[in-house]
Amino acid sequence: AASAAEQSGRGRIPQVLALDSYQKALERASQCDLALFPYENEQGLSLRAAVRAGPFSTVSIMTGPEGGFETEEVQLARESGFRICTLGPRILRCETAPLCALTAVLYDAGALD
């Protein structure tokens, strides 16, 4: 994290946490102003609508493993306060989905100007 922050010219080093369970990850991530949960089977809420739903200063993005989340995992995220959203009609790889979601958040927040 320190090396990446230095390379990108960040003044603040991002905190990296290792959490020992899915439930603890949900609890931690749901503390943000905007907790996003991109899910390939979501039909109703787009990422764009989820991001534009209200002001935020902190964001968490929970993306899944190759093969996606189990239905029970999605339900736990919903119950924890996540906004379950779609990244569109394409199924993205597990390493691509977080970048897609993060870029959309940065764009909407004006951080790419």
All heavy atoms as an XYZ file, in Angstrom:
840
protein
N       0.827     -1.184      0.000
C       0.000      0.000      0.000
C       0.877      1.254      0.000
O       0.580      2.221     -0.692
C      -0.946     -0.012      1.189
N       1.953      1.226      0.777
C       2.838      2.390      0.842
C       3.498      2.646     -0.507
O       3.566      3.787     -0.969
C       3.888      2.192      1.923
N       3.975      1.602     -1.138
C       4.627      1.734     -2.440
C       3.646      2.232     -3.497
O       3.976      3.107     -4.299
C       5.227      0.393     -2.850
O       5.776      0.471     -4.135
N       2.442      1.682     -3.490
C       1.427      2.104     -4.461
C       1.025      3.556     -4.231
O       0.830      4.312     -5.183
C       0.206      1.199     -4.371
N       0.907      3.973     -2.974
C       0.561      5.356     -2.656
C       1.659      6.304     -3.137
O       1.375      7.362     -3.696
C       0.331      5.513     -1.157
N       2.897      5.915     -2.931
C       4.004      6.748     -3.373
C       4.023      6.862     -4.898
O       4.176      7.951     -5.441
C       5.332      6.158     -2.876
C       6.535      6.990     -3.259
C       7.843      6.401     -2.764
O       7.822      5.500     -1.906
O       8.891      6.845     -3.252
N       3.843      5.743     -5.575
C       3.873      5.732     -7.031
C       2.770      6.598     -7.627
O       2.977      7.267     -8.632
C       3.732      4.297     -7.550
C       3.747      4.190     -9.054
C       3.562      2.758     -9.535
O       3.276      1.860     -8.748
N       3.709      2.545    -10.815
N       1.587      6.602     -7.005
C       0.459      7.355     -7.558
C       0.365      8.769     -7.002
O      -0.561      9.498     -7.329
C      -0.846      6.602     -7.299
O      -1.069      6.469     -5.911
N       1.317      9.159     -6.167
C       1.337     10.520     -5.650
C       0.291     10.803     -4.587
O      -0.078     11.950     -4.373
N      -0.181      9.777     -3.910
C      -1.168      9.964     -2.839
C      -0.477     10.503     -1.598
O       0.617     10.090     -1.263
C      -1.839      8.639     -2.481
C      -2.773      8.117     -3.532
C      -3.408      6.828     -3.085
N      -4.151      7.019     -1.849
C      -5.463      6.882     -1.739
N      -6.168      6.542     -2.775
N      -6.059      7.067     -0.585
N      -1.153     11.393     -0.911
C      -0.618     11.922      0.328
C      -0.955     11.051      1.525
O      -0.379     11.203      2.591
N      -1.887     10.144      1.337
C      -2.334      9.296      2.437
C      -2.223      7.834      2.013
O      -2.661      7.463      0.920
C      -3.792      9.641      2.743
C      -4.282      9.102      4.048
C      -5.657      9.645      4.357
N      -6.611      8.983      3.477
C      -7.868      9.353      3.324
N      -8.325     10.399      3.934
N      -8.668      8.678      2.540
N      -1.669      6.998      2.868
C      -1.521      5.573      2.564
C      -2.824      4.857      2.931
O      -3.278      4.958      4.068
C      -0.339      4.964      3.334
C       0.960      5.651      2.907
C      -0.258      3.451      3.104
C       2.166      5.267      3.740
N      -3.417      4.139      1.980
C      -4.654      3.413      2.292
C      -4.393      2.309      3.314
O      -3.333      1.686      3.324
C      -5.070      2.790      0.956
C      -4.224      3.419     -0.078
C      -3.020      3.982      0.594
N      -5.366      2.086      4.154
C      -5.263      1.024      5.156
C      -5.660     -0.298      4.509
O      -6.663     -0.377      3.799
C      -6.205      1.334      6.314
C      -6.105      0.364      7.457
C      -7.065      0.726      8.588
O      -8.000      1.478      8.403
N      -6.814      0.172      9.742
N      -4.890     -1.329      4.737
C      -5.182     -2.663      4.229
C      -5.479     -3.553      5.426
O      -4.683     -3.631      6.360
C      -3.991     -3.242      3.422
C      -4.306     -4.646      2.951
C      -3.662     -2.331      2.246
N      -6.646     -4.188      5.390
C      -7.062     -5.047      6.499
C      -7.213     -6.483      6.031
O      -7.663     -6.724      4.917
C      -8.415     -4.585      7.055
C      -8.506     -3.179      7.593
C      -9.947     -2.838      7.933
C      -7.628     -3.029      8.816
N      -6.879     -7.408      6.895
C      -7.143     -8.825      6.639
C      -8.205     -9.253      7.648
O      -7.966     -9.242      8.854
C      -5.879     -9.651      6.817
N      -9.383     -9.568      7.149
C     -10.487     -9.982      8.013
C     -10.676    -11.482      7.870
O     -10.560    -12.025      6.782
C     -11.752     -9.211      7.648
C     -11.598     -7.693      7.766
C     -12.784     -6.976      7.166
C     -11.402     -7.288      9.215
N     -10.992    -12.142      8.967
C     -10.994    -13.598      8.957
C     -12.328    -14.252      8.630
O     -12.436    -15.479      8.693
C     -10.439    -14.141     10.277
C     -11.275    -13.754     11.486
O     -12.287    -13.056     11.324
O     -10.909    -14.158     12.596
N     -13.342    -13.468      8.261
C     -14.608    -14.087      7.869
C     -15.390    -13.155      6.952
O     -15.184    -11.930      6.958
C     -15.461    -14.431      9.101
O     -15.994    -13.252      9.681
N     -16.273    -13.739      6.194
C     -17.150    -12.969      5.312
C     -18.013    -12.027      6.145
O     -18.189    -10.860      5.789
C     -18.011    -13.935      4.489
C     -18.979    -13.262      3.554
C     -18.524    -12.547      2.461
C     -20.346    -13.350      3.765
C     -19.415    -11.933      1.599
C     -21.236    -12.749      2.908
C     -20.766    -12.035      1.826
O     -21.644    -11.425      0.966
N     -18.551    -12.503      7.255
C     -19.403    -11.680      8.118
C     -18.646    -10.456      8.632
O     -19.179     -9.352      8.635
C     -19.946    -12.500      9.292
C     -20.954    -11.748     10.133
C     -22.187    -11.320      9.357
O     -22.733    -12.080      8.569
N     -22.619    -10.089      9.549
N     -17.397    -10.626      9.038
C     -16.607     -9.492      9.524
C     -16.319     -8.505      8.387
O     -16.305     -7.295      8.609
C     -15.309     -9.971     10.164
C     -15.541    -10.586     11.533
C     -14.246    -10.962     12.194
C     -14.546    -11.598     13.546
N     -13.345    -12.056     14.231
N     -16.102     -9.020      7.191
C     -15.894     -8.137      6.039
C     -17.155     -7.323      5.759
O     -17.080     -6.118      5.489
C     -15.492     -8.953      4.812
N     -18.315     -7.965      5.833
C     -19.580     -7.247      5.635
C     -19.762     -6.167      6.697
O     -20.144     -5.036      6.385
C     -20.766     -8.205      5.687
C     -20.958     -9.151      4.502
C     -22.118    -10.094      4.779
C     -21.170     -8.385      3.207
N     -19.497     -6.511      7.946
C     -19.663     -5.558      9.042
C     -18.765     -4.342      8.845
O     -19.196     -3.200      9.005
C     -19.355     -6.228     10.380
C     -20.400     -7.229     10.808
C     -19.967     -8.083     12.001
O     -18.916     -7.786     12.622
O     -20.680     -9.050     12.307
N     -17.523     -4.579      8.490
C     -16.564     -3.479      8.294
C     -16.957     -2.611      7.098
O     -16.999     -1.392      7.183
C     -15.163     -4.070      8.109
C     -14.103     -3.074      7.800
C     -13.793     -2.200      8.974
N     -12.783     -1.235      8.581
C     -12.051     -0.571      9.420
N     -12.199     -0.753     10.704
N     -11.168      0.282      8.991
N     -17.244     -3.249      5.977
C     -17.549     -2.506      4.755
C     -18.876     -1.756      4.847
O     -19.025     -0.684      4.258
C     -17.558     -3.454      3.561
N     -19.834     -2.279      5.586
C     -21.138     -1.629      5.679
C     -21.098     -0.353      6.511
O     -22.068      0.401      6.533
C     -22.182     -2.591      6.240
O     -21.909     -2.895      7.589
N     -19.982     -0.075      7.168
C     -19.842      1.154      7.945
C     -19.618      2.381      7.066
O     -19.720      3.511      7.544
C     -18.691      1.013      8.944
C     -18.941     -0.014     10.019
C     -17.715     -0.238     10.892
O     -16.726      0.482     10.806
N     -17.788     -1.255     11.730
N     -19.326      2.178      5.807
C     -19.110      3.301      4.893
C     -20.436      3.970      4.547
O     -21.502      3.371      4.652
C     -18.427      2.810      3.612
S     -16.725      2.295      3.864
N     -20.338      5.221      4.100
C     -21.540      5.957      3.678
C     -22.248      5.246      2.528
O     -23.472      5.262      2.450
C     -21.177      7.366      3.210
C     -20.563      8.213      4.301
O     -20.841      7.956      5.492
O     -19.800      9.133      3.965
N     -21.467      4.674      1.641
C     -22.006      3.974      0.481
C     -21.364      2.595      0.405
O     -20.156      2.488      0.206
C     -21.716      4.762     -0.810
C     -22.156      4.138     -2.117
C     -23.674      3.949     -2.158
C     -21.696      5.003     -3.290
N     -22.154      1.557      0.609
C     -21.658      0.181      0.548
C     -22.248     -0.475     -0.692
O     -23.453     -0.713     -0.763
C     -22.050     -0.583      1.809
N     -21.407     -0.728     -1.673
C     -21.849     -1.285     -2.957
C     -21.520     -2.768     -3.040
O     -20.454     -3.207     -2.619
C     -21.160     -0.562     -4.112
C     -21.446      0.925     -4.245
C     -20.554      1.536     -5.308
C     -22.920      1.155     -4.560
N     -22.440     -3.501     -3.638
C     -22.282     -4.938     -3.801
C     -22.683     -5.302     -5.239
O     -23.839     -5.626     -5.505
C     -23.186     -5.666     -2.791
C     -22.899     -7.132     -2.625
C     -22.108     -7.578     -1.583
C     -23.444     -8.062     -3.487
C     -21.863     -8.944     -1.404
C     -23.205     -9.423     -3.327
C     -22.414     -9.860     -2.283
N     -21.751     -5.174     -6.180
C     -22.072     -5.568     -7.553
C     -22.358     -7.066     -7.623
O     -21.585     -7.880     -7.117
C     -20.804     -5.224     -8.336
C     -20.084     -4.228     -7.481
C     -20.414     -4.596     -6.076
N     -23.484     -7.400     -8.260
C     -23.922     -8.797     -8.322
C     -24.476     -9.076     -9.707
O     -25.336     -8.351    -10.202
C     -24.981     -9.033     -7.245
C     -25.552    -10.433     -7.201
C     -24.737    -11.552     -7.168
C     -26.927    -10.621     -7.191
C     -25.271    -12.819     -7.117
C     -27.470    -11.893     -7.132
C     -26.643    -12.990     -7.096
O     -27.164    -14.254     -7.047
N     -23.965    -10.122    -10.325
C     -24.299    -10.414    -11.725
C     -25.767    -10.742    -11.958
O     -26.259    -10.601    -13.077
C     -23.409    -11.538    -12.280
C     -23.636    -12.892    -11.653
C     -22.814    -13.145    -10.412
O     -22.198    -12.215     -9.877
O     -22.797    -14.299     -9.955
N     -26.499    -11.144    -10.945
C     -27.918    -11.477    -11.123
C     -28.864    -10.354    -10.726
O     -30.075    -10.538    -10.761
C     -28.265    -12.752    -10.347
C     -27.578    -13.964    -10.926
O     -27.403    -14.075    -12.136
N     -27.153    -14.872    -10.081
N     -28.324     -9.204    -10.358
C     -29.180     -8.062    -10.019
C     -29.781     -7.490    -11.299
O     -29.093     -7.346    -12.302
C     -28.377     -6.983     -9.284
C     -29.128     -5.700     -9.027
C     -30.386     -5.868     -8.190
O     -30.450     -6.784     -7.341
O     -31.303     -5.068     -8.374
N     -31.053     -7.174    -11.261
C     -31.737     -6.634    -12.440
C     -32.271     -5.220    -12.208
O     -32.454     -4.476    -13.151
C     -32.912     -7.544    -12.824
C     -32.516     -8.971    -13.140
C     -31.661     -9.086    -14.373
O     -31.930     -8.451    -15.379
N     -30.618     -9.892    -14.301
N     -32.531     -4.853    -10.947
C     -33.248     -3.617    -10.676
C     -32.412     -2.369    -10.497
O     -32.781     -1.301    -10.978
N     -31.292     -2.455     -9.808
C     -30.514     -1.269     -9.465
C     -29.185     -1.267    -10.207
O     -28.360     -2.161    -10.028
C     -30.261     -1.228     -7.948
C     -29.496     -0.025     -7.412
C     -30.282      1.265     -7.620
C     -29.167     -0.224     -5.936
N     -28.987     -0.233    -11.018
C     -27.716     -0.113    -11.738
C     -26.672      0.519    -10.827
O     -27.002      1.188     -9.833
C     -27.893      0.759    -12.982
O     -28.115      2.117    -12.599
N     -25.413      0.316    -11.152
C     -24.329      0.945    -10.407
C     -24.490      2.461    -10.454
O     -24.322      3.142     -9.447
C     -22.976      0.522    -10.977
C     -21.756      1.188    -10.356
C     -21.625      0.833     -8.882
C     -20.499      0.795    -11.098
N     -24.854      2.993    -11.607
C     -25.033      4.439    -11.750
C     -26.079      4.960    -10.771
O     -25.862      5.940    -10.072
C     -25.447      4.794    -13.174
C     -25.634      6.293    -13.365
C     -26.263      6.632    -14.672
N     -25.557      6.063    -15.789
C     -25.377      6.677    -16.942
N     -25.848      7.885    -17.132
N     -24.745      6.083    -17.918
N     -27.226      4.291    -10.699
C     -28.289      4.707     -9.786
C     -27.858      4.555     -8.329
O     -28.175      5.395     -7.489
C     -29.555      3.907    -10.053
N     -27.124      3.500     -8.020
C     -26.666      3.266     -6.648
C     -25.717      4.366     -6.198
O     -25.802      4.851     -5.065
C     -25.993      1.904     -6.534
N     -24.832      4.787     -7.078
C     -23.852      5.816     -6.741
C     -24.514      7.184     -6.639
O     -24.183      7.988     -5.770
C     -22.700      5.834     -7.772
C     -21.807      7.041     -7.596
C     -21.890      4.551     -7.677
N     -25.479      7.442     -7.487
C     -26.136      8.754     -7.503
C     -27.266      8.885     -6.485
O     -27.895      9.925     -6.403
C     -26.665      9.041     -8.901
C     -25.534      9.228     -9.884
C     -25.997      9.743    -11.185
N     -24.840     10.034    -12.024
C     -24.928     10.296    -13.299
N     -26.097     10.305    -13.904
N     -23.838     10.558    -13.994
N     -27.504      7.854     -5.688
C     -28.620      7.867     -4.743
C     -28.432      8.847     -3.590
O     -29.395      9.181     -2.919
C     -28.865      6.457     -4.197
N     -27.254      9.289     -3.346
C     -27.071     10.227     -2.252
C     -25.624     10.606     -2.047
O     -24.735      9.976     -2.609
N     -25.377     11.605     -1.235
C     -24.001     12.039     -0.988
C     -23.239     10.994     -0.164
O     -23.828     10.260      0.624
C     -24.174     13.340     -0.204
C     -25.505     13.218      0.444
C     -26.349     12.387     -0.485
N     -21.941     10.946     -0.375
C     -21.096     10.008      0.368
C     -19.693     10.571      0.451
O     -19.268     11.338     -0.411
C     -21.075      8.625     -0.299
C     -20.645      8.647     -1.735
C     -19.302      8.596     -2.080
C     -21.576      8.708     -2.753
C     -18.894      8.619     -3.410
C     -21.183      8.728     -4.087
C     -19.836      8.683     -4.410
N     -18.993     10.190      1.499
C     -17.579     10.546      1.592
C     -16.719      9.300      1.728
O     -15.520      9.354      1.514
C     -17.324     11.514      2.750
O     -17.703     10.929      3.968
N     -17.338      8.173      2.117
C     -16.610      6.904      2.167
C     -17.410      5.857      1.399
O     -18.639      5.851      1.422
C     -16.404      6.423      3.619
O     -17.673      6.262      4.259
C     -15.554      7.405      4.411
N     -16.684      4.989      0.720
C     -17.311      3.971     -0.127
C     -16.611      2.636      0.085
O     -15.385      2.587      0.215
C     -17.212      4.342     -1.623
C     -17.829      3.275     -2.499
C     -17.849      5.694     -1.889
N     -17.402      1.584      0.114
C     -16.832      0.237      0.074
C     -17.454     -0.480     -1.116
O     -18.607     -0.227     -1.470
C     -17.106     -0.531      1.366
O     -18.491     -0.699      1.556
N     -16.670     -1.334     -1.739
C     -17.136     -2.116     -2.886
C     -16.787     -3.569     -2.600
O     -15.612     -3.918     -2.488
C     -16.478     -1.655     -4.202
C     -16.742     -0.169     -4.446
C     -16.973     -2.506     -5.366
C     -15.924      0.424     -5.577
N     -17.801     -4.393     -2.479
C     -17.596     -5.824     -2.185
C     -17.805     -6.582     -3.495
O     -18.912     -6.643     -4.012
C     -18.603     -6.290     -1.138
C     -18.530     -7.751     -0.804
S     -17.209     -8.196      0.320
C     -17.766     -7.475      1.841
N     -16.732     -7.115     -4.031
C     -16.841     -7.896     -5.258
C     -16.534     -9.348     -4.951
O     -15.839     -9.662     -3.993
C     -15.901     -7.371     -6.359
O     -14.565     -7.405     -5.889
C     -16.278     -5.954     -6.764
N     -17.061    -10.210     -5.798
C     -16.990    -11.633     -5.517
C     -15.861    -12.367     -6.190
O     -15.102    -11.805     -6.978
N     -15.794    -13.630     -5.894
C     -14.786    -14.502     -6.502
C     -15.209    -14.894     -7.913
O     -16.348    -14.651     -8.316
C     -14.810    -15.724     -5.577
C     -16.233    -15.788     -5.122
C     -16.666    -14.357     -4.969
N     -14.295    -15.480     -8.637
C     -14.640    -16.054     -9.944
C     -15.773    -17.050     -9.714
O     -15.704    -17.864     -8.804
C     -13.407    -16.759    -10.535
C     -13.428    -16.908    -12.018
C     -13.256    -15.603    -12.768
O     -12.405    -14.790    -12.377
O     -13.968    -15.394    -13.749
N     -16.824    -16.927    -10.472
C     -17.982    -17.796    -10.285
C     -19.102    -17.123     -9.514
O     -20.214    -17.609     -9.468
N     -18.803    -15.987     -8.880
C     -19.833    -15.194     -8.233
C     -20.146    -15.583     -6.801
O     -19.588    -16.511     -6.241
N     -21.066    -14.823     -6.220
C     -21.514    -15.045     -4.859
C     -22.632    -16.074     -4.816
O     -23.394    -16.222     -5.769
C     -22.068    -13.742     -4.258
C     -21.017    -12.740     -3.888
C     -20.814    -11.601     -4.653
C     -20.243    -12.913     -2.748
C     -19.867    -10.658     -4.301
C     -19.292    -11.975     -2.387
C     -19.104    -10.845     -3.164
N     -22.759    -16.732     -3.684
C     -23.899    -17.604     -3.420
C     -25.091    -16.722     -3.034
O     -24.915    -15.621     -2.512
C     -23.585    -18.565     -2.263
C     -22.447    -19.523     -2.535
C     -22.789    -20.540     -3.618
O     -23.961    -20.942     -3.704
O     -21.878    -20.906     -4.371
N     -26.302    -17.207     -3.275
C     -27.518    -16.458     -2.955
C     -27.543    -16.047     -1.488
O     -27.934    -14.923     -1.154
C     -28.765    -17.299     -3.300
O     -28.672    -17.712     -4.664
C     -30.036    -16.513     -3.102
N     -27.115    -16.921     -0.605
C     -27.103    -16.622      0.825
C     -26.142    -15.476      1.148
O     -26.412    -14.658      2.032
C     -26.716    -17.865      1.642
C     -27.674    -19.028      1.509
C     -27.475    -19.846      0.215
O     -26.379    -19.807     -0.383
O     -28.451    -20.490     -0.191
N     -25.015    -15.413      0.446
C     -24.050    -14.342      0.667
C     -24.627    -12.996      0.238
O     -24.412    -11.975      0.902
C     -22.758    -14.633     -0.095
C     -21.994    -15.834      0.428
C     -20.834    -16.227     -0.456
O     -20.958    -16.200     -1.702
O     -19.771    -16.559      0.125
N     -25.358    -12.995     -0.853
C     -25.995    -11.771     -1.331
C     -27.036    -11.304     -0.319
O     -27.116    -10.115      0.008
C     -26.632    -11.974     -2.725
C     -27.340    -10.708     -3.194
C     -25.581    -12.405     -3.734
N     -27.814    -12.224      0.201
C     -28.838    -11.872      1.179
C     -28.219    -11.295      2.450
O     -28.717    -10.321      3.006
C     -29.715    -13.084      1.515
C     -30.889    -12.760      2.405
C     -31.809    -11.687      1.819
O     -32.019    -11.604      0.621
N     -32.329    -10.836      2.680
N     -27.120    -11.865      2.909
C     -26.423    -11.328      4.079
C     -25.935     -9.899      3.819
O     -26.020     -9.036      4.702
C     -25.242    -12.216      4.466
C     -25.573    -13.506      5.195
C     -24.315    -14.368      5.323
C     -26.146    -13.208      6.571
N     -25.428     -9.660      2.620
C     -24.975     -8.315      2.265
C     -26.148     -7.343      2.263
O     -26.054     -6.231      2.787
C     -24.281     -8.332      0.903
N     -27.263     -7.752      1.702
C     -28.465     -6.908      1.667
C     -28.901     -6.567      3.097
O     -29.188     -5.416      3.417
C     -29.575     -7.619      0.913
C     -30.798     -6.774      0.657
C     -31.897     -7.531     -0.087
N     -31.455     -8.333     -1.198
C     -31.248     -7.899     -2.440
N     -31.414     -6.625     -2.723
N     -30.879     -8.726     -3.389
N     -28.923     -7.560      3.960
C     -29.318     -7.366      5.356
C     -28.331     -6.478      6.116
O     -28.703     -5.831      7.090
C     -29.461     -8.714      6.059
C     -30.619     -9.538      5.553
C     -30.597    -10.976      6.028
O     -29.694    -11.356      6.814
O     -31.484    -11.742      5.593
N     -27.093     -6.428      5.652
C     -26.069     -5.589      6.282
C     -26.108     -4.151      5.782
O     -25.327     -3.318      6.251
C     -24.673     -6.173      6.021
O     -24.549     -7.429      6.640
N     -26.981     -3.857      4.825
C     -27.131     -2.491      4.335
C     -26.460     -2.182      3.017
O     -26.413     -1.023      2.599
N     -25.938     -3.180      2.341
C     -25.311     -2.953      1.039
C     -26.354     -2.643     -0.019
O     -27.482     -3.138      0.042
C     -24.527     -4.194      0.594
C     -23.183     -4.324      1.229
C     -23.058     -4.841      2.497
C     -22.040     -3.926      0.559
C     -21.820     -4.957      3.100
C     -20.794     -4.049      1.148
C     -20.692     -4.568      2.422
N     -25.956     -1.856     -0.997
C     -26.782     -1.630     -2.180
C     -26.352     -2.665     -3.217
O     -25.250     -2.605     -3.752
C     -26.583     -0.219     -2.724
C     -27.137      0.821     -1.778
C     -27.055      2.188     -2.378
N     -27.448      3.154     -1.365
C     -27.276      4.442     -1.470
N     -26.711      4.946     -2.553
N     -27.651      5.245     -0.516
N     -27.240     -3.613     -3.454
C     -26.962     -4.657     -4.435
C     -27.232     -4.046     -5.802
O     -28.317     -3.545     -6.065
C     -27.863     -5.896     -4.210
C     -27.875     -6.316     -2.727
C     -27.436     -7.036     -5.124
C     -26.544     -6.678     -2.135
N     -26.237     -4.063     -6.676
C     -26.374     -3.385     -7.962
C     -25.748     -4.217     -9.077
O     -25.010     -5.163     -8.833
C     -25.743     -1.999     -7.913
S     -23.979     -2.005     -7.498
N     -26.072     -3.828    -10.292
C     -25.512     -4.504    -11.459
C     -24.444     -3.623    -12.108
O     -24.540     -2.398    -12.064
C     -26.606     -4.842    -12.489
O     -25.993     -5.441    -13.640
C     -27.384     -3.626    -12.943
N     -23.456     -4.245    -12.691
C     -22.438     -3.536    -13.462
C     -22.780     -3.540    -14.946
O     -21.946     -3.207    -15.775
C     -21.055     -4.168    -13.244
C     -20.493     -4.087    -11.835
C     -19.144     -4.787    -11.759
C     -20.378     -2.652    -11.370
N     -23.993     -3.938    -15.275
C     -24.429     -3.961    -16.671
C     -24.594     -5.381    -17.182
O     -24.493     -6.346    -16.417
N     -24.831     -5.503    -18.461
C     -25.169     -6.812    -19.029
C     -24.002     -7.786    -19.186
O     -24.217     -8.967    -19.405
C     -25.748     -6.454    -20.402
C     -25.082     -5.155    -20.750
C     -24.916     -4.428    -19.444
N     -22.783     -7.311    -19.037
C     -21.621     -8.183    -19.222
C     -21.164     -8.773    -17.891
O     -21.169     -8.101    -16.876
C     -20.472     -7.400    -19.843
C     -20.749     -6.999    -21.270
C     -19.819     -5.888    -21.724
N     -20.373     -5.192    -22.864
C     -21.288     -4.233    -22.792
N     -21.743     -3.830    -21.626
N     -21.756     -3.653    -23.878
N     -20.740    -10.003    -17.914
C     -20.144    -10.625    -16.739
C     -18.655    -10.312    -16.785
O     -17.959    -10.674    -17.734
C     -20.367    -12.162    -16.733
C     -21.855    -12.490    -16.775
C     -19.680    -12.790    -15.522
C     -22.634    -12.045    -15.565
N     -18.177     -9.625    -15.758
C     -16.770     -9.235    -15.712
C     -15.975    -10.216    -14.863
O     -16.498    -10.835    -13.948
C     -16.649     -7.826    -15.125
C     -17.413     -6.734    -15.867
C     -17.296     -5.414    -15.116
C     -16.914     -6.591    -17.290
N     -14.720    -10.332    -15.162
C     -13.837    -11.198    -14.374
C     -13.651    -10.601    -12.983
O     -13.835     -9.402    -12.768
C     -12.497    -11.350    -15.086
C     -12.626    -12.110    -16.410
C     -11.276    -12.321    -17.044
N     -10.368    -13.017    -16.163
C     -10.137    -14.329    -16.174
N     -10.778    -15.104    -17.028
N      -9.277    -14.869    -15.357
N     -13.244    -11.451    -12.034
C     -13.124    -10.996    -10.644
C     -12.059     -9.918    -10.478
O     -12.145     -9.114     -9.548
C     -12.880    -12.171     -9.706
S     -11.328    -13.032     -9.942
N     -11.079     -9.839    -11.351
C     -10.077     -8.785    -11.239
C     -10.492     -7.511    -11.970
O      -9.932     -6.446    -11.751
C      -8.695     -9.260    -11.713
C      -8.619     -9.641    -13.163
C      -8.928    -11.106    -13.453
O      -9.433    -11.816    -12.572
O      -8.663    -11.527    -14.587
N     -11.483     -7.597    -12.854
C     -11.937     -6.449    -13.626
C     -13.109     -5.731    -12.960
O     -13.196     -4.505    -13.000
C     -12.367     -6.895    -15.039
O     -11.308     -7.656    -15.621
C     -12.678     -5.717    -15.928
N     -14.009     -6.454    -12.337
C     -15.206     -5.871    -11.721
C     -14.886     -4.777    -10.699
O     -15.505     -3.710    -10.723
C     -16.070     -6.967    -11.105
N     -13.923     -4.984     -9.784
C     -13.635     -3.912     -8.819
C     -13.142     -2.635     -9.490
O     -13.502     -1.535     -9.078
C     -12.551     -4.491     -7.916
C     -12.526     -5.950     -8.171
C     -13.119     -6.172     -9.516
N     -12.321     -2.770    -10.525
C     -11.817     -1.590    -11.236
C     -12.941     -0.848    -11.940
O     -12.976      0.390    -11.953
C     -10.741     -1.995    -12.244
C      -9.471     -2.567    -11.644
C      -8.545     -3.093    -12.733
C      -8.772     -1.535    -10.796
N     -13.857     -1.586    -12.510
C     -15.012     -0.991    -13.167
C     -15.836     -0.195    -12.155
O     -16.172      0.971    -12.382
C     -15.856     -2.089    -13.812
S     -17.412     -1.505    -14.521
N     -16.162     -0.806    -11.026
C     -16.971     -0.148    -10.002
C     -16.242      1.066     -9.417
O     -16.839      2.132     -9.241
C     -17.342     -1.142     -8.909
N     -14.968      0.911     -9.116
C     -14.198      2.012     -8.545
C     -14.117      3.191     -9.512
O     -14.264      4.351     -9.110
C     -12.795      1.540     -8.174
C     -11.862      2.610     -7.605
C     -12.439      3.236     -6.348
C     -10.495      2.002     -7.332
N     -13.906      2.912    -10.769
C     -13.833      3.981    -11.766
C     -15.151      4.743    -11.843
O     -15.171      5.976    -11.920
C     -13.455      3.414    -13.145
O     -12.192      2.758    -13.033
C     -13.371      4.504    -14.189
N     -16.276      4.030    -11.783
C     -17.576      4.684    -11.818
C     -17.768      5.576    -10.592
O     -18.284      6.702    -10.701
C     -18.685      3.644    -11.889
N     -17.353      5.114     -9.430
C     -17.463      5.915     -8.201
C     -16.583      7.151     -8.305
O     -17.024      8.268     -7.991
C     -17.097      5.073     -6.965
C     -16.954      5.944     -5.733
C     -18.138      3.975     -6.733
N     -15.349      6.980     -8.736
C     -14.447      8.123     -8.874
C     -14.983      9.135     -9.876
O     -14.916     10.352     -9.644
C     -13.056      7.643     -9.312
C     -12.246      6.877     -8.268
C     -11.000      6.265     -8.911
C     -11.877      7.770     -7.110
N     -15.513      8.656    -10.970
C     -16.071      9.542    -11.992
C     -17.232     10.345    -11.417
O     -17.293     11.574    -11.556
C     -16.510      8.732    -13.209
C     -17.140      9.576    -14.282
C     -16.338     10.282    -15.181
C     -18.509      9.686    -14.397
C     -16.899     11.078    -16.164
C     -19.086     10.473    -15.384
C     -18.281     11.167    -16.264
O     -18.844     11.953    -17.231
N     -18.157      9.662    -10.752
C     -19.325     10.347    -10.206
C     -18.932     11.344     -9.121
O     -19.551     12.406     -8.986
C     -20.323      9.341     -9.647
C     -21.645      9.994     -9.315
O     -22.387     10.335    -10.255
O     -21.912     10.219     -8.119
N     -17.895     11.033     -8.365
C     -17.457     11.931     -7.291
C     -16.636     13.116     -7.821
O     -16.270     14.010     -7.053
C     -16.625     11.139     -6.281
N     -16.345     13.119     -9.108
C     -15.556     14.202     -9.687
C     -14.070     14.064     -9.442
O     -13.306     15.011     -9.622
N     -13.644     12.870     -9.054
C     -12.240     12.653     -8.726
C     -11.371     12.390     -9.950
O     -10.168     12.190     -9.803
C     -12.118     11.489     -7.750
N     -11.959     12.409    -11.129
C     -11.164     12.174    -12.340
C     -11.031     13.456    -13.171
O     -10.560     13.414    -14.301
C     -11.801     11.066    -13.198
C     -11.878      9.695    -12.529
C     -12.563      8.693    -13.461
C     -10.507      9.192    -12.133
N     -11.447     14.571    -12.600
C     -11.363     15.864    -13.316
C      -9.950     16.390    -13.323
O      -9.185     16.179    -12.450
C     -12.283     16.899    -12.650
C     -13.749     16.512    -12.803
O     -14.070     15.699    -13.682
O     -14.556     17.047    -12.008
